[in-house]
Amino acid sequence: MCLGIPGKIQSIRDDTGLTMGVVDFGGVRRDVCLQYVADEVAVGDYVIVHVGFAITRVDEDEARRTFEVLKEMSQLEELEWMAEVADESLKRVGDVT
């Protein structure tokens, strides 16, 4: 199964011609390639990230709905690791930090 996880863009930078950024996933921050969505995102926007690449921009409501689905999915034993990330992300949706 492949999952795209929503995260909030914290910073954007140019890395030798490639648009990169730091994205927050419920308190876990990771470097993400933003090249595919570079013309449509800014700091504070939410993106769906799959294997380190932002593949689409989503609004805050869609991010919240996705976190809710991930939280429900975390009830499955093999996906229980998602519960903490989904819970933390739901707390942060709408934060201006």
C-alpha positions as CSV (number, residue, x, y, z in Angstrom):
1,M,0.0,0.0,0.0
2,C,1.2,3.5,-0.8
3,L,0.3,6.5,1.3
4,G,0.5,10.2,0.7
5,I,0.7,12.0,4.0
6,P,-0.3,15.7,4.4
7,G,2.2,18.0,5.9
8,K,2.5,21.8,6.4
9,I,5.3,23.6,4.6
10,Q,7.6,25.3,7.1
11,S,10.2,26.7,4.8
12,I,11.1,26.7,1.1
13,R,14.6,26.9,-0.5
14,D,16.4,26.5,-3.7
15,D,18.9,23.6,-3.6
16,T,21.0,23.9,-6.8
17,G,18.0,24.6,-9.0
18,L,15.6,22.1,-7.2
19,T,12.8,23.5,-5.0
20,M,13.1,21.9,-1.6
21,G,11.4,22.6,1.8
22,V,10.9,21.5,5.3
23,V,7.5,20.0,5.9
24,D,5.9,19.3,9.3
25,F,4.1,16.1,9.9
26,G,2.6,16.4,13.3
27,G,5.8,17.6,14.9
28,V,8.1,15.5,12.7
29,R,9.9,17.7,10.2
30,R,11.4,16.3,7.1
31,D,13.1,17.7,4.0
32,V,10.8,17.3,1.0
33,C,11.2,17.9,-2.7
34,L,8.6,20.6,-3.7
35,Q,9.6,20.8,-7.3
36,Y,6.4,19.3,-8.6
37,V,4.3,21.9,-6.8
38,A,6.8,24.8,-6.7
39,D,4.6,27.2,-8.7
40,E,1.5,26.7,-6.5
41,V,2.7,26.5,-2.8
42,A,4.0,28.9,-0.1
43,V,5.1,28.6,3.5
44,G,2.1,27.6,5.5
45,D,0.4,25.6,2.8
46,Y,-0.4,21.9,3.1
47,V,0.9,19.3,0.6
48,I,0.5,15.6,0.1
49,V,3.9,13.9,0.3
50,H,4.7,10.5,-1.0
51,V,8.3,9.1,-0.6
52,G,9.8,12.5,0.0
53,F,8.0,14.3,-2.9
54,A,5.2,16.7,-2.6
55,I,2.7,15.6,-5.2
56,T,-0.2,18.1,-4.7
57,R,-1.3,21.0,-2.7
58,V,-4.4,20.6,-0.5
59,D,-6.4,23.1,1.6
60,E,-6.6,22.9,5.3
61,D,-10.0,21.1,5.3
62,E,-8.7,18.4,3.0
63,A,-5.6,18.0,5.2
64,R,-7.9,17.6,8.3
65,R,-10.1,15.0,6.6
66,T,-7.0,13.1,5.5
67,F,-5.6,13.1,9.1
68,E,-9.0,11.8,10.3
69,V,-8.9,8.9,7.8
70,L,-5.3,8.1,8.8
71,K,-6.4,8.1,12.5
72,E,-9.1,5.6,11.7
73,M,-6.7,3.5,9.7
74,S,-4.3,3.5,12.6
75,Q,-6.8,1.2,14.4
76,L,-5.5,-1.6,12.1
77,E,-2.7,-3.4,13.8
78,E,-0.2,-3.0,10.9
79,L,-0.8,0.7,10.7
80,E,-0.9,1.6,14.4
81,W,2.3,3.7,14.0
82,M,0.1,6.3,12.3
83,A,-2.0,7.1,15.3
84,E,0.5,9.4,17.0
85,V,1.3,11.3,13.8
86,A,-2.4,11.7,12.9
87,D,-3.2,12.9,16.4
88,E,-0.4,15.4,16.5
89,S,-1.2,16.6,13.0
90,L,-4.9,17.1,13.9
91,K,-3.8,19.3,16.8
92,R,-1.7,21.4,14.6
93,V,-4.0,21.9,11.6
94,G,-4.9,25.6,11.7
95,D,-1.8,26.6,13.8
96,V,0.0,29.5,12.4
97,T,3.4,28.2,13.6
